[in-house]
Amino acid sequence: MKPRRLPPDPPRAADRLLRWFVAPPRREEVLGDLHEEFAYQVERIGERQARWRYWWDALPVLL
């Protein structure tokens, strides 16, 4: 039996920026939503494209 592989993590640099810029009351909600979308996109389009998509989804929050 093959060992189960852990799902990839979203880009750490994007997460650090989000933790710094997003107000504490909204931080967990925003990061949770982005992480859920990232996991879905990894399954749908692959890890590499999901990482680009994560940055693209995080930009409006940062601006």
Buried (B, 14 or more C-beta within 10 A) or exposed (E): EEEEEEEBEBBEEBBEBBEEEBEEEEBEEBBEEBBEBBBEBBEEEEEEEBBEBBBEBBEEBEE
